[in-house]
Structures are given as structure tokens and as C-alpha cells.
Amino acid sequence: MMMVMQPEGLGTREGPFAGGSGGGGEYMEQEEDWDRDLLLDPAWEKQQRKTFTAWCNSHLRKAGTQIENIEEDFRNGLKLMLLLEVISGERLPRPDKGKMRFHKIANVNKALDFIASKGVKLVSIGAEEIVDGNLKMTLGMIWTIILRFAIQDISVEETSAKEGLLLWCQRKTAPYRNVNVQNFHTSWKDGLALCALIHRHRPDLIDYAKLRKDDPIGNLNTAFEVAEKYLDIPKMLDAEDIVNTPKPDEKAIMTYVSCFYHAFAGAEQAETAANRICKVLAVNQENEKLMEEYEKLASELLEWIRRTVPWLENRVGEPSMSAMQRKLEDFRDYRRLHKPPRVQEKCQLEINFNTLQTKLRLSHRPAFMPSEGKLVSDIANAWRGLEQVEKGYEDWLLSEIRRLQRLQHLAEKFQQKASLHEAWTRGRHHGACFLSWGGLCGKGSWQNARGRGRCFVEKLELCFLVPP
């Protein structure tokens, strides 16, 4: 009885796909007898042999070698070990260099042990079958390797492996006419599904509108040639074999289609990664711009405060009321025209700082630390100092204007009394002359008049005593 290796959990009922609602369990349960039932069909055997050989060579050529005959070239285990190293990126144990049968068996066993270490359950297969060139067992081993390293890790939404690959194909080909991917055999016979996959990702390579459903061989060959020439996917199938077979081999189709997934999904992942990097760079650039704007606004605001404070600290009074009124008008212009834009700048500065810190925190970046003396707290302290000086200047200005107003009032009062005194002295002068020459007044009257004049002069002198 023929037995094959299967990935753990994929070909057994106890695996994650066994009997599940996703439909993968039924497919995987059939893996145990695939070579017994399916490889009895020579057409399927031919398709698998060609496809698996091409798949192996697509990897072996990276190491500068290839195989010609799949059942012969793996017999000594050397290229089998090399294939596993290439597709896994890991080093296998050192191979035996001898040419005896036991050397070959030892090398194949090293390869089988490595496969088993990757979670693949080996079911009743030994190195002897591979060394003896058993085609069916060799194809079964290669299919297990393909399933483990090329298909099992495919994941689309919540599906994986075969179901994930099928869902990916359905999503990519859904918009195309005459394409309805339901499986990995008959859905691909007319070649339109393969052409649709290529056109979806590289519309420059195929003119899908010119393809005809009644030309399956032409469609398949177009897909094969374009994939080999532009996508570095080797030709793994024959168009005639697919068209002339009622049900093409599922594993051969899956192997070939998985190459498109890795080619295009890899590009999509690279594009996604590039977009993610671009987004990160854009965020970083935006953050850098916010940092520069903060530094610029902070410098300008602090410089304005530095220039304004000395002007407000200048408390040298003016000798005239008109000059002090001009100072008051300048201060009012400062309050009305010059300060409001700076208030807006200060608010914007605080908003930018908080926004920047939030962005950095959400992107797990270090917090922004402004230059020395330009912290938000530094600007707040400078602003409080400005407002204190401003309040002191306003109080001094109003006090000085009130003082000048009192002086002006006293001067006007003095001028009024001085005018009265001048008129009085003129009148007294005439009276004194009249008394002196006319003798109409006695000595007492003259002394009383002189006392009243001295009292008036004392009152007049009081007008010059200006309170501080």
C-alpha cells in the first residue's frame, strides 16, 4: 500500500481543517489516498511530474542547479537537501559525500527529518523509496513540500492554505467576464482565469478585452508566456494537457497558481510596506514641520516680548500734557493693534505644542523637547512678566496724567487770582496816591489797607504750593 507525508493538521482529521466549516477538512481528508487513486491516471501523473519538476527548478536555479528527472535526481538526497535549504532559508546537516546506497539513504533521511521538524507528519514513507526512484512516492514527497512551504502559509482574511488561495483567486478575478473560479481544476481550463489574474495586477501585459472563451489553448499559452517572460514564473503546465483532460490535476493547478499568489501578493505586501513607510515618513515630516513652526513662533514671540518690556519700563515723564497724551495714545495702540496678534500667536503655540506631543505619543515616538528657554512654561513666565510691566506702565501713565491735570488746574487758578490781584493793586495804587496827596484818610485807615494787601499776597503765594 502506498502512503505519503502530510503536513501536520492538514491531512489528518485531528488537524485544524478536519471537518471544519471552512470546507478545507474534506479536501485534506482525501490527501491520505491521493497517490493511490489519483496517480493511477497517467494524465494526472504527467501533469504533476512536469509541474513539480518546474517548481523545484524555479527554486534550485537560485543555487545554480536544476533537475531533469524528478525521480532520478533526488535519489542521492543532495539536491533534495539543497532544495529544502533554498525554500526554507535554513541550513541542513552536512550531507554524506559517499556514493554508496547507505550514504544516499542517510542524506534522504536528513531531508525527511527536516521536513518533519517543520510540523509535517510523515506517514509510512522511508528514504528507501526515494533512493529506489519510486515516482509516486517522490511526487507525494514533493507535493508535501509544496503544500508546506508554498501553500500552507497563504492566509486571506480568516482562511488559509487551499481555501485561502481559492478565496484570493475569487476576489482578484471577480470583476472579469466569463470567469468564475470555484475550484482548482475545471475553473482554469479555458485560461481566462489565469489571464484575469495577470491583468488584475499587470494590465499592461495582457489585453483582456481581446481574449475569447472559445480559444482556451490560446488563452493558456498567452498566460504561460507572459508569466514566464515578465513575472519570472516558469511554465509548469501544457495547454493541450489541461484542455484535453476532463478534470485537470488539482495539485498541478494549485502549485502553478500559488506562484502567482507569491509573485503578486509579495508585490502587494511590498507596496503595502512602502505605503506604510511613506505614511510614517509623512507623519515624521509633519511632526518635524510642527517642531520647526513651534521653534519659529516661540523665538518670534520671545523676541517681541524682549523688545516690548523696555518700552513699558520707561517711566520718564513729559513736561506737557500734550506729550503725555501722545504716550497714552501709543499705549492704547499697543493694546488695540500690537498685542492681540501676539495673544493669538501664544494660543497657537500652545495648541501646536499639545498637538505635536499627542501625535508623538500615538506614534510611540519620544516627546518633543524645545530649545533651551523656549518651553511652554518659559513663554508663560515671560508673558506674565510682560503683563506685570504693562500694568505698572498703565498705572504710572494714568497717575502722571492726573498730576499734570492738577498742575494745569492750579496754574489756571493762580492765573485767575493773579489777574484779580493785579487789578486790585492797580486800584489800591490810585487810592494810596489819593490819600497821600489829598489827606482824606487818617493813619488808621492807611494801616488797615496795608494789612489787607499783605494778607492777599500771602494767599497768592499759597497758589504756588503744588502738592506732590
C-alpha positions in Angstrom: 0.0 0.0 0.0 1.2 3.5 -0.9 1.5 6.1 1.9 2.7 9.7 1.8 3.8 12.5 4.0 1.3 15.2 5.0 1.6 18.5 6.8 0.5 18.1 10.4 -3.0 19.3 10.9 -3.6 19.4 7.1 -4.0 15.8 6.1 -5.5 14.3 9.3 -8.9 14.5 10.8 -7.5 16.0 14.1 -6.0 18.9 12.2 -7.4 22.4 12.2 -9.2 21.9 8.9 -10.6 18.5 9.6 -14.4 18.6 9.4 -14.4 22.4 9.8 -17.0 24.7 8.4 -14.5 26.2 6.0 -14.6 23.3 3.7 -10.9 22.5 3.9 -11.4 19.4 6.0 -13.0 17.4 3.2 -10.1 18.3 0.9 -7.4 17.5 3.4 -9.1 14.2 4.4 -8.6 13.0 0.8 -4.8 13.5 1.0 -4.2 10.1 2.5 -5.2 8.2 -0.6 -4.4 10.7 -3.3 -1.5 8.9 -4.8 -3.3 5.5 -4.7 -6.4 6.7 -6.5 -5.3 9.8 -8.5 -1.9 8.8 -9.7 -3.4 5.8 -11.4 -4.4 8.3 -14.1 -1.4 8.7 -16.4 -2.6 12.1 -17.5 -2.5 13.4 -13.9 0.8 11.8 -13.3 2.2 13.5 -16.4 0.9 16.9 -15.3 2.3 16.5 -11.7 5.6 15.4 -13.0 6.0 18.4 -15.3 4.6 20.9 -12.8 6.6 19.6 -9.8 9.8 19.5 -11.8 9.4 23.1 -12.9 8.5 24.2 -9.4 11.6 22.5 -8.0 13.8 24.1 -10.7 12.4 27.5 -10.0 14.0 27.3 -6.6 17.1 25.2 -7.4 18.2 27.7 -10.1 18.7 30.2 -7.3 21.5 27.8 -6.1 22.8 27.4 -9.7 21.5 23.9 -10.4 18.4 22.1 -11.6 16.9 18.6 -12.1 15.9 16.8 -15.3 14.2 13.7 -14.0 12.4 14.2 -10.7 12.5 10.5 -9.6 16.2 10.1 -10.5 17.8 13.4 -9.5 16.6 13.3 -5.9 17.8 9.7 -5.3 21.1 10.6 -3.6 19.4 13.2 -1.4 21.9 16.0 -2.3 19.6 18.1 -4.4 16.7 17.3 -2.1 18.6 18.8 0.8 19.6 21.8 -1.3 16.0 22.4 -2.4 14.9 22.4 1.3 17.7 24.9 2.2 16.7 27.2 -0.6 13.0 27.3 0.1 13.4 27.5 3.9 16.5 29.7 4.2 17.9 27.4 6.8 21.0 25.1 6.8 20.5 21.4 6.9 23.1 19.0 8.5 26.2 18.3 6.4 25.4 15.7 3.7 27.3 12.5 3.3 29.6 12.6 0.2 29.8 8.9 -0.4 28.0 7.2 -3.4 27.0 4.0 -1.6 23.3 3.3 -1.0 23.6 3.9 2.7 25.1 7.3 2.0 22.1 8.2 -0.2 19.6 6.9 2.4 21.4 8.9 5.1 21.0 12.1 3.0 17.4 11.5 2.2 16.7 10.8 5.9 18.3 14.1 6.8 15.9 15.8 4.4 12.9 13.9 5.7 13.9 14.7 9.3 14.0 18.4 8.4 10.5 18.2 6.8 9.2 16.5 10.0 10.8 19.3 12.1 8.5 21.8 10.3 5.4 20.2 11.6 4.8 17.8 8.7 3.6 14.4 9.6 5.4 11.7 7.6 3.0 8.8 7.0 4.8 5.4 6.3 7.4 6.7 3.9 11.0 5.9 4.2 14.2 7.1 2.5 14.5 3.8 0.6 11.5 4.6 -1.7 13.1 7.8 -2.7 16.5 6.2 -3.2 14.9 3.5 -5.3 13.3 6.1 -7.6 9.7 5.4 -6.7 7.9 8.0 -8.8 4.6 8.0 -6.9 6.4 8.4 -3.5 8.7 11.0 -4.9 5.8 13.0 -6.3 4.0 12.6 -2.9 7.0 13.9 -1.1 7.4 16.9 -3.4 3.7 17.7 -3.1 4.1 17.7 0.7 7.0 20.1 0.4 4.9 22.4 -1.9 1.9 22.2 0.5 4.0 23.1 3.5 6.3 25.8 2.1 4.2 27.3 -0.7 0.5 26.9 0.2 0.1 26.3 3.9 1.2 29.8 4.9 -1.2 31.5 2.5 -3.7 33.5 4.5 -6.6 35.6 3.2 -8.9 37.1 5.8 -9.8 34.1 8.1 -9.0 31.4 5.6 -5.7 29.8 4.9 -3.9 27.1 2.7 -6.1 25.9 -0.1 -9.2 27.8 0.9 -7.2 31.0 1.3 -5.7 30.6 -2.1 -9.1 29.9 -3.7 -10.6 33.0 -2.0 -7.7 35.1 -3.2 -8.3 34.0 -6.8 -12.0 34.6 -6.5 -11.5 38.1 -5.2 -9.0 39.0 -7.8 -11.0 37.6 -10.8 -14.5 38.7 -9.7 -14.8 41.7 -12.0 -13.9 39.8 -15.1 -16.4 38.4 -17.6 -16.6 34.7 -18.3 -14.5 34.0 -15.1 -16.0 32.0 -12.2 -13.3 30.4 -10.1 -14.9 27.7 -7.9 -12.1 25.1 -7.8 -8.6 24.3 -8.9 -9.4 22.1 -11.9 -12.2 22.9 -14.3 -12.4 26.6 -13.5 -9.0 27.0 -15.1 -9.5 25.0 -18.4 -10.3 28.0 -20.7 -7.3 30.0 -19.5 -9.4 33.1 -18.8 -8.9 32.9 -15.0 -5.1 32.9 -15.4 -5.2 35.8 -17.8 -7.6 37.7 -15.4 -5.1 37.2 -12.6 -2.3 38.6 -14.6 -4.4 41.5 -16.0 -5.7 42.4 -12.5 -2.1 43.1 -11.3 -0.4 43.9 -14.6 -2.9 45.3 -17.1 -0.1 46.4 -19.3 0.8 42.7 -20.1 -2.5 41.4 -21.4 -5.3 42.9 -23.4 -8.1 41.0 -21.7 -10.8 42.5 -23.9 -9.4 40.7 -26.9 -9.5 37.2 -25.3 -12.1 34.7 -26.4 -13.6 32.0 -24.3 -13.7 29.6 -27.3 -9.8 29.8 -27.6 -8.7 28.0 -24.4 -5.3 26.9 -25.8 -4.5 30.4 -27.0 -5.5 31.9 -23.6 -3.5 29.4 -21.6 -0.4 29.8 -23.8 -0.7 33.6 -23.5 -0.8 33.3 -19.7 2.1 30.9 -19.7 4.3 33.0 -22.0 3.6 36.3 -20.2 4.1 34.8 -16.8 7.5 33.3 -17.8 8.7 36.4 -19.6 7.6 39.2 -17.3 6.7 37.6 -13.9 9.6 35.1 -13.6 7.1 32.2 -13.2 8.3 29.2 -15.2 5.9 27.3 -17.5 4.7 24.4 -15.4 1.8 23.1 -17.5 0.9 22.2 -21.1 -2.1 23.9 -22.5 -3.1 20.8 -24.5 -3.0 18.6 -21.4 -5.3 20.9 -19.5 -7.8 21.4 -22.3 -7.9 17.7 -23.3 -8.2 16.4 -19.7 -11.8 16.4 -18.4 -10.6 17.3 -14.9 -7.1 18.8 -14.8 -4.9 17.7 -11.9 -5.8 19.9 -8.9 -2.3 19.8 -7.3 -0.6 20.8 -10.5 -3.0 23.8 -10.9 -2.7 24.7 -7.2 1.1 24.6 -7.5 1.2 26.9 -10.5 -1.5 29.3 -9.2 0.4 29.6 -5.9 3.3 31.0 -7.8 1.1 33.9 -8.9 0.0 34.5 -5.4 3.5 34.7 -4.1 4.5 36.9 -7.1 1.6 39.3 -6.7 0.9 39.1 -3.0 4.6 39.7 -2.4 4.4 42.8 -4.6 1.2 43.9 -2.8 2.9 43.4 0.6 5.9 45.3 -0.6 3.6 48.1 -1.8 1.7 48.0 1.5 5.0 48.2 3.3 6.1 51.0 1.1 2.9 52.8 1.7 3.3 52.3 5.4 6.8 53.6 5.3 5.6 56.6 3.2 2.9 57.2 5.8 5.4 57.0 8.6 7.7 59.4 6.7 4.8 61.8 6.1 3.9 61.7 9.8 7.5 62.3 10.7 7.7 65.2 8.2 4.6 66.7 9.6 6.0 66.4 13.1 9.2 68.0 12.0 7.2 70.8 10.5 5.3 71.3 13.7 8.6 71.4 15.6 10.0 74.0 13.3 6.9 76.1 13.5 6.9 75.9 17.3 10.6 77.0 17.4 10.0 79.8 15.0 6.8 81.1 16.8 8.5 80.8 20.2 11.5 82.7 19.0 9.5 85.5 17.4 7.2 85.8 20.4 10.0 85.9 23.0 11.9 88.5 20.8 8.8 90.7 20.7 8.4 90.4 24.5 12.1 91.2 24.9 11.7 94.4 22.8 8.4 95.5 24.4 9.3 95.2 28.0 12.0 98.0 28.0 9.5 100.3 26.3 7.0 99.6 29.1 9.6 100.0 31.8 10.5 103.6 30.6 8.8 105.8 33.2 10.3 109.2 32.2 7.5 111.7 32.3 6.9 114.5 29.8 6.7 118.2 30.8 3.5 118.9 28.9 0.0 117.4 28.9 0.0 117.0 25.1 3.2 114.9 25.2 1.7 112.6 27.9 -1.5 112.3 25.9 0.6 111.1 23.0 2.2 108.5 25.3 -1.3 107.4 26.3 -2.4 107.1 22.6 0.7 105.0 21.9 -0.2 102.7 24.8 -3.8 102.3 23.6 -2.5 101.5 20.0 -0.3 98.8 21.6 -3.3 97.4 23.4 -5.6 97.6 20.4 -3.3 96.8 17.4 0.0 95.2 18.5 -0.8 92.9 21.4 -3.8 91.0 20.1 -1.9 89.2 17.3 0.7 88.2 19.8 -2.0 86.7 22.0 -3.2 84.6 19.1 0.4 83.5 18.5 0.7 82.4 22.1 -2.5 80.4 21.9 -1.5 78.8 18.6 1.9 78.0 20.1 0.3 76.1 22.9 -2.1 74.3 20.5 0.8 73.3 18.3 2.8 72.0 21.2 0.0 69.9 22.6 -0.9 68.6 19.1 2.7 67.6 18.5 3.1 65.8 21.8 -0.2 63.9 21.1 1.0 62.8 17.7 4.4 61.7 19.0 2.8 59.8 21.8 0.3 58.0 19.5 3.1 57.0 17.1 5.3 55.8 20.0 7.9 58.5 19.4 9.9 60.4 22.1 8.3 63.6 23.4 9.3 66.9 21.8 11.8 68.9 23.8 12.1 72.6 22.7 15.3 74.5 22.7 16.5 75.9 26.0 14.4 78.8 27.2 11.5 78.0 24.7 9.4 75.7 26.8 5.7 76.5 27.1 6.4 77.3 30.8 9.2 79.7 29.8 6.9 81.5 27.4 4.2 81.6 30.0 6.6 83.2 32.5 7.8 85.7 30.0 4.2 86.6 29.2 3.3 87.1 32.9 6.3 89.4 33.3 5.1 91.4 30.2 1.6 91.8 31.7 3.0 92.9 35.1 5.2 95.5 33.4 2.3 96.6 31.3 0.0 97.0 34.3 2.7 99.1 36.1 3.2 101.3 33.0 -0.5 101.9 32.7 -0.8 102.8 36.3 2.2 105.2 36.1 0.8 106.8 32.9 -2.6 107.5 34.3 -1.1 108.8 37.6 1.3 111.1 35.7 -1.6 112.5 33.6 -3.7 113.1 36.7 -0.7 115.0 38.2 -0.3 117.2 35.1 -4.1 117.8 35.2 -3.8 119.1 38.8 -0.9 121.3 37.9 -2.8 122.7 35.0 -5.8 123.3 37.2 -3.6 125.1 39.8 -1.9 127.1 37.1 -5.3 128.3 35.8 -6.4 129.1 39.4 -3.2 131.0 40.0 -3.6 132.9 36.8 -7.2 133.9 37.8 -6.1 135.1 41.2 -3.1 136.8 39.8 -5.3 138.8 37.5 -7.5 139.8 40.3 -4.5 140.8 42.4 -3.2 142.9 39.5 -6.5 144.6 39.2 -6.6 145.2 43.0 -3.1 146.5 43.2 -3.9 149.0 40.4 -6.9 150.2 42.3 -5.0 150.4 45.6 -2.2 152.3 44.0 -4.6 155.0 42.9 -6.2 155.1 46.4 -2.9 155.4 48.1 -1.9 158.3 45.9 -5.3 160.0 46.6 -4.8 159.6 50.4 -1.2 160.8 50.2 -2.0 163.9 48.3 -5.5 164.6 49.4 -5.1 163.9 53.1 -8.6 162.4 53.2 -7.5 159.4 55.2 -6.2 159.1 58.6 -3.3 157.0 59.9 -5.6 154.1 61.0 -7.3 153.8 57.6 -3.9 153.5 55.9 -2.7 150.8 58.2 -5.8 148.7 57.7 -5.5 148.9 53.9 -1.8 147.8 54.1 -2.8 144.8 56.3 -5.4 143.6 53.8 -2.9 143.8 51.0 -0.3 141.7 52.9 -3.0 139.1 53.6 -3.8 138.9 49.9 -0.2 138.4 49.0 0.1 135.5 51.4 -2.9 133.8 49.9 -1.4 134.4 46.4 1.8 132.7 47.5 -0.2 129.6 48.6 -1.2 129.1 45.0 2.3 128.1 44.1 2.5 125.3 46.7 1.7 122.3 44.4 1.1 119.0 46.2 3.4 116.2 45.3 
